[in-house]
Amino acid sequence: MMEIECMCEKFERLEGVAVQDYIARFLEETGADEETGKTYYACRICGAPWTREMDESRRKPFLVRMETEFNV
């Protein structure tokens, strides 16, 4: 079986339908901040940190890859 590689290095932001697909395929939840509505993830393959947020104006979720130096 061929291993699927993550695309973390190629994207800094994902929106809409791609968010849930990328989470299901590559990310693992690491925490949540109820005050800000953010959910934090780490890639199961490369360890890259991601944040899921909601664009309230368009009511669509988006993922943003965080800088690794800020991930504590």
KANORBEL-V540704 format. One record per residue. RES is the residue in one small letter. SS is DSSP state (h for helix, s for strand, l for the rest). PHI is phi as a letter, one per 40 degrees, with the letter a starting at -180 (none if undefined). BURIAL is # if it has 9 or more other C-alpha atoms within 8 Angstrom, else .. Layout:
# KANORBEL-V540704
res & ss & phi & burial
RES & SS & PHI & BURIAL
RES & SS & PHI & BURIAL
This chain:
# KANORBEL-V540704
res & ss & phi & burial
m & l & none & .
m & l & c & .
e & l & c & .
i & l & c & .
e & l & c & .
c & l & c & .
m & l & b & .
c & l & d & #
e & l & c & .
k & l & c & .
f & l & b & .
e & l & b & #
r & s & a & .
l & s & b & #
e & s & b & #
g & l & g & #
v & h & c & .
a & h & c & .
v & h & c & #
q & h & c & .
d & h & c & .
y & h & c & #
i & h & d & #
a & h & c & .
r & h & c & .
f & h & b & #
l & s & b & #
e & s & b & #
e & s & c & .
t & s & b & .
g & s & i & .
a & s & a & .
d & s & b & .
e & l & c & .
e & l & c & .
t & l & c & .
g & l & g & #
k & s & c & #
t & s & b & #
y & s & b & #
y & s & b & #
a & s & b & #
c & s & c & #
r & l & c & .
i & l & c & .
c & l & b & .
g & l & g & .
a & l & c & #
p & s & c & #
w & s & b & #
t & s & b & #
r & s & b & #
e & s & b & #
m & s & b & #
d & s & c & #
e & l & c & .
s & l & c & .
r & l & b & .
r & l & f & .
k & s & b & #
p & s & c & #
f & s & a & #
l & s & b & #
v & s & b & #
r & s & c & #
m & l & c & #
e & l & c & .
t & h & c & .
e & h & c & .
f & h & c & .
n & l & c & .
v & l & b & .
